[in-house]
Amino acid sequence: MNLYNTYDTRLKNLYHLEAYVPNEIDRLIPPSNKKRWSNKKDQKYIGSDWCDKVEKHSDMLQLALENQQQKRSLRVLFKINIFLISQYISSGQHFKIMKQSLEKVADFTLYLKQYINHNKIARLLGLKRTTLQGYIHQVKYECLESVSQFCFRANPLQLSYVEIGRLKSLMLNPNFNHWPAISIYYYGIRTGAFQFSESTFYKYTRLLGLTRRWIKKKRRKEGLKASFLNEYWHADVTKWDNNGKRYHIYLVIDNFSRMILSWKVSEKLSAELMFENLMNAYKNVISPLSQPIKLVVDGGSENQIQQAIEMNQLSISKLRSLIDIRFSNSMVEATNQTIKKYYLRPILRKTGKADPNELLPSIINEINTIRPNGSLNGLIPVEVFNLEFETPSYNQKLARITRRIENLSFSCGKCPI
């Protein structure tokens, strides 16, 4: 039979630490035991050092445990937000709204930096880290002297004051009022006035409020596209009314080079005139041809020229659009609309007269030999027709260096940098 009581080690340690012990337990323990436990050296009890630290730093431990719980909660919240943001981005409005609320994005980022790093904040917002930093800098270094409202010195790779001046000069030049924006861009590249990308050009035309009424339609399915010169030609007739007279403008266009090969103006609409115009284009063809030219026309009566083609033994195969081939005759129709809408009509509104016999020579010369064509990557139709394929370009590295120097030396008189 055991005559001795046994005591919990934790109870002994409470006496050693001189901690509080309830009276109902204290009176059951002999004084000699309590004195012995109080006088024991720390090394006697394994883990006593750790117990001391727990006693002294219990508040810090509790805070650490709470922080771990907060971190777990934040991770869950972070994952939920990432999912919601990913769904929101797919709507296509995410970046647009972000740019409209840069100050809120910057404030929110500053708040979150107390808990998570920059990379996680960027992921949470559905942005790249560099994009997020750009937004924050844009708020921090806002400048009303800049078109983008972003300090030239803080963001030295934006278009410089000089480059923006050149862009405005060309876009506002009355000689280019009838040119689409893409042609002006490539003209600037070819003359050395522009040293930046097409996307940058469109960005700054929007910022400057210089977007063109010449709006490019949404791309439909790809149309007919020739692989070499004189593979496909397009012929068509369009009507033009001027001072009580109705004129008919006949055009023949090469699909590959988009060059107007021949044109004719008449008050009559007939297959005979259509064939005469075709013959004018055919005379300039270098023979022999590897295969017959495929001539795409509409189904109108003026296009009944098959018999004349055969009688003159021309190496031409006539195709009716949307009947013999699945493609329309849109290329020549678009050129007709360009001539009327952006050349003849503005002159008619301004002067009250627009005689195509007088105006077409200079208009077609400009389209063929002066104006860069966006569909040809900035080449001019006559260059492609002559098989000259040196695409306009610029030295991107040199442009960045020059732009950086210009922007870092720019001073608006208010910049603290």
Secondary structure as GFF3:
##gff-version 3
##sequence-region A 1 417
A	DSSP	alpha_helix	9	16	.	.	.	ID=ss1
A	DSSP	alpha_helix	23	26	.	.	.	ID=ss2
A	DSSP	alpha_helix	31	39	.	.	.	ID=ss3
A	DSSP	three_ten_helix	42	44	.	.	.	ID=ss4
A	DSSP	alpha_helix	48	56	.	.	.	ID=ss5
A	DSSP	alpha_helix	58	89	.	.	.	ID=ss6
A	DSSP	alpha_helix	94	100	.	.	.	ID=ss7
A	DSSP	alpha_helix	102	112	.	.	.	ID=ss8
A	DSSP	alpha_helix	118	125	.	.	.	ID=ss9
A	DSSP	alpha_helix	129	140	.	.	.	ID=ss10
A	DSSP	alpha_helix	161	171	.	.	.	ID=ss11
A	DSSP	three_ten_helix	174	176	.	.	.	ID=ss12
A	DSSP	alpha_helix	181	191	.	.	.	ID=ss13
A	DSSP	alpha_helix	198	207	.	.	.	ID=ss14
A	DSSP	beta_strand	232	242	.	.	.	ID=ss15
A	DSSP	beta_strand	245	254	.	.	.	ID=ss16
A	DSSP	beta_strand	260	266	.	.	.	ID=ss17
A	DSSP	alpha_helix	271	282	.	.	.	ID=ss18
A	DSSP	beta_strand	293	297	.	.	.	ID=ss19
A	DSSP	three_ten_helix	301	303	.	.	.	ID=ss20
A	DSSP	alpha_helix	306	311	.	.	.	ID=ss21
A	DSSP	beta_strand	316	320	.	.	.	ID=ss22
A	DSSP	alpha_helix	330	338	.	.	.	ID=ss23
A	DSSP	pi_helix	339	344	.	.	.	ID=ss24
A	DSSP	alpha_helix	345	351	.	.	.	ID=ss25
A	DSSP	alpha_helix	356	369	.	.	.	ID=ss26
A	DSSP	three_ten_helix	374	376	.	.	.	ID=ss27
A	DSSP	alpha_helix	381	385	.	.	.	ID=ss28
A	DSSP	alpha_helix	396	408	.	.	.	ID=ss29
###
